[in-house]
């Protein structure tokens, strides 16, 4: 768009203005690249007090704003670049990776300015020093005092654990001595000669008192929360031998997100050159090894293995060898994405050529020493990185759903969440691919999704085809949830069967939504004819014709699939653990509804509008204002908010509903049309709250008036609500009977066993999924 605007200006404006525009545009591009560099590299570090005082970055931003304002007036506003849709670890181009300013020179200049300001002041740098440290942080120094100062300051500003810092100075000849003289809290070992990195680390470890050792390069800066995240992964896990983190280079790209060891002993930092926050680098996984720039390991294991092998003196391959030896002893090496450092790289090397020369020499030593283990690794090649990026011998599952299944979303997401956890419990690796394109902060994504799950946020439906192409043959199972997602997946499967030769496709229909559509039409006064309903059912069931397995949420829906010729049908209902609240009948007041209202035209919206207009006034006539209604869950209905009077409280979504279930006396489920099984009723019953429901829900659940109070018309529903609300004996009877059904029908063991049956079930024939779709007429 800018080029078109520029072309228009060039043709209509004078030569002088054209030259001015080009000059401003070039200067803007230079400044934008420089500012982008700073924003990426210092995104978290700049939150500290000392970095906020660095004036040079503000100067750059000020110059950029001045130039950008001038150019915007001539060219119009530029559009932001969407970098959130990266699907694989493909290195970015050199032109994009290297801005005009050399990031190392700029970083060195900034660090030097900050360090010199510290030296001319009277300040001292205080480091934490616990008498009983949990972690001993080991730093080895050889010159580069300005980088050491930045590293030490990051420790002082980001720690929240009991730590000690052990520093070995390898006879530095720069201002390192002045820095160490102004340091408080560290244990300092001064060598008279340069013992190099490996020997100095072993030397420092002998003085450590912490339960864990953190190896940290002096040219790296801890980012906030990193040590806490690594410790959380390692604590209480005796099977983990080391935890590493995300290493971010000064240009804002990845150095590594865990590392790969190839069959020939060469190595690859997974994701090098890519954006650090792409989905592929945001989940926890077992890896071959992690960089010694940030490596946390139990001190007891370090001592058992004898620390770093001195065969790799002075440096390079020592951490690779250490991690390989951990694996050989049965310990895992884990990449923790919540731990991250900003890394200069090669700061203490005399030259990059010398460093790479050492790496090549030590590769030969490493390969000879671990030949039998390396024979089991992948052959080198960037195309094999997706297979080699993690150590996992179980099944790999791709889960296609609308969005991350947070339980608080309701509307089938609690069940999807339980399925996801069941896959993990059965040893699967899971990639969750949300087909709704939306933004969600990573902290929210993983607030209730296990960190071991890869979540492809920001990729969306348009990138599904290249994603499946790039990962062809990678997944053992693809779980496609809901009809609209199967409609998007089917054409890809039919057009490219070679991508899915060894992959089983499972269609998780959840429910037959044609029944919901028919119910909606009936409520609105325009009922479907039997012929229309049958046609809608056939069209929906046709989506399942070629799947290896079809999953339904209820026996009724399962039977409907089978009546239409679908043979391989599994039933997976809900996983709800009984957790009744203990409040007595007399201690409770009011009615409760919990459910998501994502749009005005939805079953929950209809049910609440009906209840508020037709039912609740009748209840209030009998019980008065002493029986209020609380509505909890996502609520995007303006109509419901308008109908809610003084006796109605709308809470929105809540992370913990315990107090609501403990305080309410009766749960209402006034659903007039829906598909599947009502999770809201199962959950309320599990929390010990009697439920008043419509006949539709009783039929879906196959429950009777023994477990539910059932009301059809508005008058009947109101009468049942008043009865249960006023009668402690009936209240207790319904509560106990419903809890009994929950125990039988919704047990976690039963749910997980049925999920496992999907993984274990053999194909009914030898055809691939793509071939079955084609034979069923699905290829067009």
C-alpha positions in Angstrom: 0.0 0.0 0.0 2.9 2.4 0.8 4.6 1.7 -2.5 1.3 2.5 -4.3 0.9 5.7 -2.3 4.6 6.6 -3.1 4.1 6.0 -6.8 1.1 8.2 -6.8 3.0 11.0 -5.1 6.0 10.7 -7.4 3.7 11.2 -10.4 1.9 14.1 -8.9 4.4 16.0 -6.8 7.5 17.8 -7.7 10.9 16.1 -7.9 12.0 17.9 -4.8 9.2 16.4 -2.7 9.8 12.9 -4.2 13.4 13.1 -3.1 12.4 14.2 0.4 10.0 11.3 0.7 12.6 8.8 -0.4 15.1 10.2 2.0 12.6 10.1 4.9 11.5 6.7 4.0 15.0 5.3 4.0 15.8 6.9 7.3 12.5 5.6 8.8 13.3 2.1 7.7 16.8 2.3 9.3 15.4 3.6 12.6 12.5 1.1 12.6 14.9 -1.8 12.2 17.1 -0.4 15.0 14.1 0.1 17.3 12.7 -3.3 16.5 16.0 -4.8 17.5 15.9 -3.0 20.9 12.3 -3.9 21.6 12.9 -7.6 20.9 16.2 -8.0 22.6 15.3 -5.9 25.7 11.5 -6.5 26.0 11.8 -7.9 29.5 15.1 -6.5 30.6 13.8 -2.9 30.1 11.3 -3.5 32.9 14.1 -3.1 35.3 14.9 0.2 36.9 18.5 0.5 35.6 17.6 -0.2 32.0 14.8 2.3 32.1 17.4 4.9 32.9 19.4 4.1 29.7 18.9 7.2 27.6 20.1 5.9 24.3 17.1 3.7 23.6 14.8 6.7 24.4 16.8 8.8 22.0 16.4 6.2 19.2 12.6 6.0 19.9 12.3 9.8 19.9 14.2 10.1 16.6 11.9 7.4 15.1 8.7 9.1 16.3 9.9 12.4 14.7 10.7 10.9 11.4 7.7 8.6 11.4 5.3 11.5 12.0 6.8 13.4 9.1 6.6 10.4 6.7 3.1 9.4 7.9 1.8 12.8 6.8 3.0 12.1 3.3 2.5 8.3 2.9 -0.2 7.4 5.4 0.0 4.9 8.2 1.8 1.6 7.7 0.2 -1.6 8.5 1.6 -3.8 11.3 3.3 -7.0 10.3 1.8 -10.2 11.6 4.6 -12.4 12.9 2.4 -14.7 14.9 1.7 -17.3 12.2 5.1 -19.0 12.1 4.5 -22.7 11.7 7.9 -24.3 11.6 11.5 -23.6 12.6 12.5 -22.1 9.3 15.4 -19.7 9.6 14.6 -16.1 8.6 16.6 -14.5 5.8 19.9 -12.9 6.6 18.5 -9.5 5.5 15.7 -9.8 8.0 17.9 -11.2 10.8 20.6 -8.5 10.5 19.4 -4.9 10.8 21.6 -2.0 9.8 23.1 -1.6 13.3 25.3 -4.5 14.5 23.4 -5.8 17.5 26.5 -6.9 19.4 28.2 -3.5 18.9 25.0 -1.7 20.0 24.6 -4.0 23.0 28.2 -3.6 24.0 28.0 0.2 23.8 24.9 0.2 26.0 26.4 -2.2 28.5 29.7 -0.2 28.5 27.8 3.1 29.2 25.9 1.5 32.0 29.0 -0.1 33.5 31.0 3.0 33.4 28.2 5.0 35.0 28.3 2.4 37.8 32.1 2.7 38.2 32.1 6.5 38.5 29.3 6.3 41.1 29.8 5.3 44.7 27.3 2.4 44.4 28.0 -1.2 45.1 26.2 -4.1 43.5 24.4 -6.3 46.1 23.8 -9.9 45.1 21.5 -12.3 47.1 23.3 -14.6 49.4 21.4 -17.2 51.3 23.0 -19.1 54.2 21.1 -22.1 53.1 20.9 -21.8 49.3 18.7 -23.9 47.1 20.6 -22.9 44.0 24.2 -22.2 43.4 24.7 -20.0 40.4 28.1 -20.5 38.7 29.7 -17.8 36.6 33.0 -18.0 34.9 34.7 -14.7 33.9 37.4 -13.8 31.4 37.3 -10.1 30.6 34.2 -8.5 29.1 33.5 -6.8 32.4 30.6 -4.8 30.9 28.8 -8.0 30.0 29.5 -9.5 33.4 28.0 -6.4 35.0 24.8 -6.8 32.9 24.6 -10.4 33.9 25.1 -9.8 37.6 22.5 -7.0 37.6 20.0 -9.4 35.9 20.5 -11.8 38.8 20.1 -9.1 41.4 16.9 -7.8 39.8 15.1 -11.0 38.9 15.8 -13.6 41.6 13.1 -14.7 44.1 14.7 -17.9 45.3 17.3 -18.8 47.9 20.5 -18.6 46.0 24.2 -18.1 46.2 26.5 -16.8 43.4 29.9 -18.4 42.9 32.2 -16.5 40.5 35.5 -17.7 39.1 37.6 -15.0 37.5 40.0 -16.6 35.0 42.7 -13.9 35.4 40.8 -11.2 33.6 42.9 -8.2 32.5 40.2 -5.6 32.0 38.1 -3.8 34.6 36.7 -7.1 36.0 38.8 -6.6 39.2 37.1 -3.2 39.7 33.7 -4.7 39.3 34.4 -7.6 41.7 35.7 -5.1 44.3 32.4 -3.3 44.2 30.4 -6.6 44.5 28.7 -7.8 47.7 27.2 -11.2 48.4 29.1 -13.3 45.9 31.7 -16.0 46.6 34.7 -15.1 44.4 37.5 -17.4 43.3 40.4 -15.6 41.6 42.6 -17.7 39.4 46.1 -16.6 38.6 45.8 -18.0 35.1 43.1 -18.6 32.6 41.8 -22.1 33.4 39.2 -21.7 30.6 35.5 -22.3 31.0 35.2 -26.1 31.6 37.8 -26.4 34.3 36.6 -23.3 36.0 33.0 -24.6 36.2 34.2 -27.8 37.8 36.3 -25.7 40.2 33.3 -23.6 41.2 31.0 -26.6 41.6 33.3 -28.0 44.3 32.5 -24.9 46.4 28.7 -25.0 45.9 26.3 -25.6 48.7 23.0 -25.5 46.9 20.8 -28.4 46.1 21.0 -27.4 42.4 23.6 -25.9 40.2 22.8 -23.3 37.7 25.4 -22.9 35.0 25.0 -19.4 33.6 27.2 -17.7 31.0 28.6 -14.3 32.0 27.4 -12.9 28.6 23.8 -14.0 29.3 21.1 -12.1 31.2 18.4 -13.8 33.2 15.0 -12.7 32.1 12.3 -12.4 34.8 10.9 -15.6 36.2 13.4 -17.8 34.5 15.0 -19.4 37.5 11.6 -19.9 39.1 10.2 -21.7 36.1 13.2 -24.0 35.8 13.1 -24.9 39.5 9.4 -25.6 39.3 10.1 -28.1 36.5 13.0 -29.8 38.3 11.7 -29.8 41.9 10.2 -33.1 43.1 11.1 -34.8 39.8 13.8 -37.4 40.5 13.7 -38.6 36.8 14.8 -35.2 35.5 18.6 -34.7 35.3 18.8 -31.2 33.8 16.6 -28.3 32.8 17.5 -25.8 30.1 15.8 -22.7 28.8 15.2 -20.5 25.8 18.3 -18.8 24.6 17.6 -15.5 22.8 20.2 -13.7 20.7 20.8 -10.0 20.7 18.9 -9.5 17.4 15.8 -10.9 19.1 15.9 -14.2 17.3 16.4 -17.7 18.8 19.8 -19.3 19.4 18.0 -22.4 20.6 14.8 -23.7 22.2 16.5 -27.0 23.3 19.0 -28.6 21.0 19.2 -31.6 18.7 22.1 -34.1 18.5 22.3 -35.7 15.0 23.5 -39.2 14.2 27.0 -37.9 13.2 27.4 -36.0 16.5 26.7 -32.6 15.0 24.2 -30.4 16.7 21.4 -28.0 15.9 19.9 -25.4 18.1 16.2 -26.0 17.5 14.6 -22.8 16.1 17.8 -20.9 15.5 16.9 -17.7 13.6 13.2 -17.9 14.3 11.0 -15.7 16.6 11.3 -16.9 20.2 7.6 -16.8 20.8 6.4 -19.0 17.9 4.2 -21.9 19.2 6.8 -24.5 18.4 9.0 -23.0 21.2 6.4 -22.4 23.9 5.8 -25.9 25.2 7.9 -28.0 27.5 9.5 -31.1 26.1 12.3 -33.6 26.6 15.4 -32.8 24.4 18.8 -34.2 23.6 20.5 -31.4 25.4 20.3 -27.7 26.4 23.0 -25.1 26.2 25.3 -24.4 29.1 24.4 -20.7 28.8 21.5 -21.7 31.1 21.5 -25.2 32.6 20.0 -26.2 35.9 21.0 -29.6 37.3 20.9 -31.3 40.7 24.3 -31.0 42.5 24.1 -34.7 43.6 23.9 -35.8 39.9 26.7 -33.5 38.9 28.9 -35.0 41.5 28.0 -38.6 40.6 28.9 -37.9 36.9 32.1 -36.1 37.9 31.0 -32.8 36.4 32.1 -31.8 32.9 34.4 -34.2 31.2 37.9 -32.6 30.9 38.3 -34.2 27.5 36.4 -31.3 26.1 38.7 -28.6 27.6 38.7 -25.7 27.1 35.1 -25.6 26.0 32.3 -26.7 23.6 30.5 -30.0 23.7 30.9 -30.3 27.4 27.2 -29.7 28.1 26.2 -32.0 25.2 28.3 -34.8 26.7 27.0 -34.1 30.2 23.4 -34.3 29.0 24.1 -37.4 26.9 25.5 -39.1 30.0 22.4 -38.1 31.9 20.2 -39.8 29.3 22.4 -42.9 29.4 21.8 -43.2 33.2 18.0 -42.9 32.7 17.6 -39.2 33.5 15.6 -36.8 31.3 16.8 -33.4 30.0 14.0 -31.0 29.7 13.5 -27.7 27.8 11.5 -25.3 29.9 10.1 -22.4 27.8 9.3 -20.3 30.8 13.1 -20.0 31.5 14.9 -17.6 29.1 18.1 -15.7 28.8 19.4 -13.0 26.5 22.7 -14.2 25.1 25.6 -12.4 23.5 27.3 -15.6 22.2 31.0 -16.2 21.8 31.8 -13.3 24.1 34.9 -14.9 25.6 36.2 -16.4 22.4 39.0 -14.8 20.6 37.1 -15.3 17.3 34.1 -17.0 16.0 36.4 -19.0 13.7 38.3 -20.3 16.7 35.1 -21.2 18.5 33.7 -23.1 15.5 37.1 -24.8 15.1 36.9 -26.1 18.7 33.4 -27.3 18.1 34.4 -29.3 15.0 37.3 -30.9 16.9 35.2 -31.8 19.9 32.4 -33.2 17.7 34.8 -36.0 16.7 35.6 -36.7 20.4 31.9 -36.7 21.3 30.9 -38.9 18.4 33.5 -41.5 19.1 32.5 -41.6 22.8 28.8 -42.0 22.2 28.7 -44.0 19.0 26.1 -46.5 20.0 23.7 -43.9 21.4 24.1 -41.7 18.3 23.3 -44.6 16.0 19.7 -44.3 17.3 19.4 -40.6 16.6 18.1 -39.0 13.4 20.4 -38.3 10.5 21.3 -34.6 10.1 19.0 -32.4 8.1 16.7 -29.4 8.7 13.8 -31.4 7.4 14.2 -33.9 10.1 14.2 -31.3 12.9 10.5 -31.8 13.6 11.1 -35.5 14.3 14.3 -34.9 16.3 13.2 -31.8 18.4 12.0 -33.9 21.3 12.7 -37.3 22.9 9.3 -39.0 22.9 8.5 -42.6 22.1 4.8 -42.5 22.5 2.0 -41.7 20.1 1.7 -38.3 18.6 -1.8 -36.7 18.4 -3.0 -33.6 16.5 -6.1 -32.2 18.0 -8.1 -29.9 15.8 -10.6 -27.8 17.7 -12.1 -24.3 17.7 -9.9 -22.9 20.4 -7.9 -23.9 23.5 -10.4 -25.9 25.5 -10.5 -23.9 28.8 -13.1 -25.6 31.0 -14.6 -22.2 32.0 -15.7 -21.7 28.4 -18.4 -24.4 28.8 -20.1 -25.4 25.5 -18.3 -28.7 25.2 -14.8 -27.4 26.1 -14.7 -29.1 29.6 -15.0 -32.5 27.8 -12.4 -31.6 25.2 -10.1 -30.5 28.0 -10.6 -33.8 29.8 -9.8 -35.7 26.5 -6.6 -33.7 26.1 -5.5 -34.6 29.6 -6.4 -38.2 29.0 -4.2 -38.3 25.9 -1.3 -37.1 28.0 -2.0 -39.6 30.7 -1.8 -42.4 28.1 1.7 -41.2 27.1 0.8 -39.2 24.0 2.4 -36.0 22.8 -0.4 -33.6 21.8 -0.4 -30.7 19.3 -3.5 -28.6 19.8 -4.4 -26.6 16.6 -7.2 -24.0 17.2 -9.0 -23.3 13.9 -10.5 -20.1 15.2 -7.9 -17.4 14.6 -7.7 -15.2 17.7 -5.1 -13.7 20.0 -4.6 -15.0 23.5 -1.7 -14.3 25.8 0.6 -17.3 26.4 0.0 -17.0 30.1 -3.7 -17.4 29.6 -3.3 -20.3 27.1 -1.3 -22.3 29.6 -3.3 -21.2 32.7 -5.1 -24.6 32.5 -3.6 -26.3 29.5 -0.7 -28.5 30.5 2.7 -27.0 29.4 3.6 -30.2 27.6 1.0 -29.5 24.9 2.0 -27.6 21.8 -0.6 -25.0 21.1 -0.6 -23.5 17.6 -2.0 -20.1 18.6 -2.0 -17.4 15.9 -1.8 -19.8 13.0 -5.5 -20.3 12.1 -7.4 -22.0 9.3 -5.5 -20.5 6.4 -2.3 -22.1 7.6 -3.7 -25.6 8.2 -2.8 -27.0 4.8 0.9 -26.0 4.9 1.0 -27.1 8.5 -0.2 -30.6 7.5 2.1 -30.7 4.5 5.2 -29.8 6.7 4.2 -32.4 9.2 3.1 -35.1 6.9 3.5 -38.5 8.5 4.4 -37.0 11.8 1.2 -37.7 13.7 -0.2 -41.1 14.6 -3.7 -39.7 15.2 -5.6 -36.6 14.1 -8.6 -35.9 16.2 -11.1 -33.5 14.4 -13.7 -32.1 16.7 -17.1 -30.7 15.5 -18.6 -30.7 12.0 -17.4 -27.3 10.8 -13.8 -28.4 11.5 -14.2 -31.7 9.7 -15.6 -29.8 6.7 -12.4 -27.8 6.6 -10.1 -30.8 7.1 -11.8 -33.2 4.6 -10.7 -31.6 1.3 -7.1 -31.6 2.5 -7.3 -35.2 3.4 -8.9 -36.2 0.1 -6.5 -34.1 -2.0 -3.3 -35.2 -0.3 -3.7 -38.8 1.0 0.1 -39.3 1.0 0.3 -36.9 4.0 -1.8 -39.3 6.0 -0.7 -42.8 5.0 0.1 -43.8 8.6 -2.3 -41.5 10.4 -5.6 -42.5 11.8 -8.4 -39.9 11.6 -10.8 -39.7 14.5 -14.0 -37.6 14.1 -15.1 -36.3 17.5 -18.6 -35.3 16.5 -19.5 -34.5 20.1 -23.2 -34.5 19.2 -25.5 -34.4 16.2 -26.2 -30.7 15.8 -29.1 -31.3 13.4 -31.2 -32.2 16.5 -30.2 -28.8 18.0 -31.2 -27.0 14.8 -34.5 -28.8 14.7 -35.2 -27.8 18.3 -34.4 -24.2 17.6 -36.8 -24.2 14.7 -39.5 -25.8 16.8 -39.1 -23.2 19.6 -39.2 -20.3 17.0 -42.4 -21.6 15.6 -41.0 -22.9 12.3 -40.5 -26.7 12.9 -38.6 -28.9 10.6 -40.5 -31.5 8.6 -39.4 -35.1 9.2 -37.9 -35.0 5.7 -35.9 -31.9 6.5 -34.6 -33.4 9.7 -33.5 -36.6 8.0 -31.7 -34.6 5.3 -29.9 -32.6 7.9 -28.9 -35.7 9.8 -27.6 -37.4 6.6 -25.5 -34.4 5.6 -24.0 -34.2 9.1 -23.3 -37.9 9.4 -21.8 -38.0 5.9 -18.9 -36.0 7.4 -18.0 -39.2 9.4 -18.2 -41.6 6.5 -14.4 -42.0 6.0 -13.1 -41.6 9.5 -11.3 -44.5 11.2 -13.4 -43.9 14.3 -16.3 -41.7 15.2 -16.8 -40.4 18.7 -20.2 -39.4 20.0 -21.0 -38.0 23.5 -24.2 -40.1 24.0 -25.6 -43.5 23.3 -28.5 -41.9 21.4 -26.2 -40.1 19.0 -24.0 -43.2 18.7 -27.1 -45.2 17.7 -28.0 -42.6 15.1 -24.6 -42.8 13.5 -24.9 -46.6 13.4 -28.4 -46.4 11.8 -26.8 -44.4 9.0 -24.1 -47.0 8.3 -21.2 -45.7 10.5 -19.8 -48.8 12.1 -16.8 -47.8 14.1 -18.5 -45.6 16.8 -17.2 -44.9 20.3 -19.0 -43.2 23.1 -17.1 -40.8 25.3 -19.3 -38.8 27.7 -18.1 -36.5 30.5 -15.4 -36.8 33.1 -16.8 -35.2 36.3 -15.6 -36.2 39.8 -18.1 -36.0 42.6 -17.2 -33.1 44.8 -20.3 -32.1 46.8 -20.2 -29.0 48.8 -21.0 -29.4 52.5 -23.4 -26.5 53.1 -26.7 -27.6 54.7 -30.0 -26.8 53.1 -30.8 -24.1 55.6 -27.4 -22.3 54.9 -28.2 -21.9 51.2 -30.2 -19.3 49.3 -31.1 -18.6 45.7 -30.9 -20.3 42.3 -27.9 -20.8 40.2 -27.2 -21.1 36.5 -23.7 -21.9 35.1 -23.2 -22.0 31.4 -21.6 -20.1 28.5 -23.6 -17.7 26.4 -21.3 -17.0 23.4 -24.0 -15.5 21.2 -27.6 -14.4 21.3 -28.8 -17.3 19.1 -27.7 -20.2 21.3 -29.4 -22.7 23.5 -28.2 -21.2 26.8 -29.2 -17.7 25.7 -32.7 -18.9 24.7 -33.1 -20.8 28.0 -32.2 -17.8 30.1 -34.4 -15.4 28.2 -37.3 -17.9 28.6 -36.6 -18.4 32.3 -36.2 -14.7 33.0 -39.4 -13.7 31.1 -41.7 -16.7 31.7 -40.5 -18.6 34.8 -38.7 -16.4 37.2 -41.6 -14.0 37.7 -43.8 -16.9 38.8 -41.1 -18.0 41.3 -40.8 -14.6 42.7 -44.5 -14.5 43.3 -44.2 -17.5 45.6 -40.7 -16.9 47.2 -40.2 -13.1 46.9 -36.8 -11.4 46.7 -35.3 -13.9 49.2 -34.6 -16.3 46.3 -32.3 -14.5 43.9 -30.8 -15.9 40.7 -27.0 -16.0 40.0 -25.9 -16.4 36.4 -22.2 -17.5 36.0 -20.1 -18.1 32.9 -19.2 -16.3 29.7 -22.2 -14.0 28.8 -22.2 -12.1 25.5 -26.0 -11.6 25.5 -27.2 -8.0 25.7 -30.7 -9.2 25.9 -30.0 -11.2 29.1 -28.3 -8.2 30.7 -31.3 -6.1 29.9 -33.7 -8.7 31.4 -31.7 -9.1 34.6 -33.5 -7.2 37.4 -32.4 -6.4 40.9 -32.8 -10.1 42.0 -30.4 -11.3 39.2 -26.6 -11.2 39.5 -24.4 -11.9 36.5 -20.9 -12.8 37.5 -19.3 -13.6 34.1 -16.7 -16.4 33.9 -15.1 -17.4 37.2 -12.0 -19.6 37.7 -13.5 -21.2 40.9 -17.2 -21.8 41.2 -17.0 -23.6 44.6 -18.5 -20.7 46.6 -21.4 -20.4 44.2 -22.2 -24.1 44.4 -21.8 -24.0 48.1 -24.1 -21.0 48.5 -27.0 -21.7 46.1 -29.9 -24.0 46.9 -31.1 -25.1 43.5 -29.6 -25.3 40.0 -31.7 -24.5 37.0 -31.3 -26.0 33.5 -34.2 -24.5 31.5 -32.8 -25.7 28.1 -35.4 -25.9 25.3 -33.2 -27.1 22.5 -29.7 -28.6 22.5 -27.5 -31.5 21.3 -25.5 -34.0 23.2 -25.4 -34.2 27.0 -25.6 -31.2 29.3 -22.3 -30.9 31.0 -23.8 -28.1 33.2 -26.2 -30.6 34.8 -23.5 -33.2 35.4 -21.3 -30.6 37.0 -24.0 -29.2 39.3 -25.0 -32.7 40.4 -21.4 -33.5 41.1 -21.2 -30.4 43.3 -24.2 -31.6 45.3 -26.8 -29.1 43.9 -30.2 -30.5 43.0 -31.3 -29.6 39.5 -34.5 -28.5 37.9 -34.4 -29.4 34.2 -36.6 -29.6 31.1 -37.8 -33.0 29.7 -35.3 -32.5 26.9 -32.3 -32.7 29.2 -33.8 -35.5 31.2 -34.1 -37.5 27.9 -30.6 -36.7 26.9 -29.2 -37.7 30.3 -31.6 -40.7 30.5 -32.4 -39.5 34.0 -35.9 -39.6 35.6 -37.7 -37.6 38.4 -35.7 -39.7 40.8 -32.5 -37.6 40.0 -34.1 -34.4 38.5 -37.1 -32.2 39.1 -38.6 -32.0 35.7 -40.7 -29.1 34.4 -42.0 -28.7 30.8 -44.1 -25.5 30.6 -43.2 -22.3 32.3 -45.7 -22.9 35.0 -44.5 -26.5 35.6 -40.8 -25.4 35.7 -41.6 -22.6 38.2 -43.6 -25.1 40.4 -40.7 -27.6 40.5 -38.3 -24.8 41.4 -40.4 -23.7 44.3 -40.9 -27.3 45.5 -37.3 -28.2 45.6 -36.4 -24.8 47.0 -38.9 -25.2 49.9 -38.6 -28.9 50.7 -35.4 -30.1 52.5 -36.4 -33.7 52.2 -37.0 -33.6 48.4 -33.9 -31.5 48.1 -31.7 -34.1 49.9 -33.3 -37.0 47.9 -32.6 -35.4 44.5 -29.0 -34.5 45.6 -28.2 -38.0 46.7 -29.7 -39.8 43.7 -27.9 -37.5 41.2 -24.6 -37.9 43.0 -25.0 -41.7 42.7 -25.5 -41.4 38.9 -22.5 -39.1 38.6 -20.3 -41.7 40.3 -21.5 -44.4 37.9 -21.6 -42.5 34.6 -18.9 -39.9 34.8 -16.0 -41.5 36.5 -12.6 -40.4 35.4 -11.4 -44.0 35.0 -14.2 -44.9 32.6 -13.6 -41.7 30.6 -9.8 -42.4 30.3 -10.4 -46.0 29.4 -12.7 -45.0 26.5 -10.1 -42.5 25.3 -7.5 -45.3 25.4 -9.8 -47.6 23.4 -9.6 -45.0 20.6 -5.9 -45.2 20.6 -5.8 -49.0 20.8 -8.7 -49.7 18.3 -7.6 -51.3 15.0 -9.0 -50.2 11.7 -12.1 -52.0 10.6 -10.4 -52.5 7.2 -7.1 -51.9 5.6 -8.0 -48.7 3.8 -6.5 -45.4 4.7 -8.7 -42.6 5.9 -8.3 -40.8 2.6 -9.3 -43.8 0.7 -12.5 -44.2 2.7 -13.4 -40.6 2.2 -12.9 -41.0 -1.5 -15.0 -44.1 -1.6 -17.7 -42.4 0.4 -17.8 -39.6 -2.1 -15.9 -37.2 0.0 -13.2 -36.2 -2.5 -15.0 -33.4 -4.2 
